[in-house]
Amino acid sequence: MSHQYHHLKLIPYQKLKGHVSSLDGKKQPVLGLGMSSIRDYPALPEGVQPLDNQVAGHTFQQGTDALGLLQDTDNGTVLKPAGKVLCGVREIKFYDQLQAATTEQDLLRLKEITPQYHGHHKLVIDGKSVEFIKLSDLTHGMLEPCIMDVKIGSRTWDPLATEEKRKAEESKYYACKHNLGLCIPGFQFYSLANGRVMRYGRDYGKKLTEATVKDAFRKFLNADSGLCRQLLMQFLSDLWTIQKWARTQTSFRLYASSVLLVYDARRLKPVLQHQTRSLSRSNSKPAVSNSGSSSPVVAGSSSPISRTPTPDLSNVEPLQHYYKIQRSHSTMNNYEEDMKAMRESYVFMRDNLVGSYENKVWAQARMIDFAHAFPAEEASIDTNYLQGIESLVNIFEDFLKDCDAENASKPGVP
């Protein structure tokens, strides 16, 4: 890890009001690319305020009737405007159906990968009654929340869309949607390199191509000085769950639905520092093998790494197991087998990876936005959604391989 991180003094997260506190405690402007800086809020009822870290979707804009996300100041839940009548009714019905599910497997598994639903209710905004959907805040408790909205599917218009709407949607984010089945409407992250909040909006996302979209993900992951393997594994544990759901569910067709990626930059910095020290110690140990060939070992242990897909690790300290699964490029002959084993035991991996810090996971991926969710007319896979989530998983799995390559070529880099 670069020496530039060592002098940073982390301060409590301050809500965005056009300016935010930087990592060194000084007021800094929000750096935005393709993000509107004009926020003319309407008169809001007591107990709610605009959600300051919204990165995509309809936002408060001067001279328009657009409503952005709100936040309940009492319990921190997010209030999403139901929007157009048909879309709002459809999304509320979807969440109500999800909440009431008791036996439907597609819905029960979906509950695990969506924000918790707290019902819906109406608020009076500028004299008008507006319906809101109430959801848990995925960034709750995060001091420096980094958020990315990834819209899934090459087709983002639903079966009821007009020809004009279809053509408009088809032209948006064309390069990414056509080739990958996903696009990035917006994201923000707390930069460890410059101590500022960096925000990227629709205009930036529309210029991304299949070749450059990884650059956007790397920015979001604060990967200037190397990828963080623990962060990638936490995201992958959720993305693999979503992928598994998409590969098997035959109940719905999702259009313009998103995966929201969130993590806490405040937690990232000490993890990077810890991994740097641990990897340095691990790389200083000679490899041990009874056969004379090189075999990686756990730091502080003389045992070769087990290649058993589901080993008994009940007595292994979580971070020890975390480093146990790493590979240098000189010993990556069975890397795909290792990746398969991680996919099969990703829940165990996630629980163990965070076990040495707190009981709180500091990175999550969740499915959101169901205003264009339709029941499937036939029992078949939603190939439109599946293409996008497969691409997203592949990108993060490639990052995991890149991370191991970086660790092998630059000892001590996380």
Summary of the structure (lengths in Angstrom):
residues: 414
radius of gyration: 22.3
end to end distance: 6.7
largest distance: 78.5
contacts: 1262
relative contact order: 0.15
helix: 37%
strand: 19%
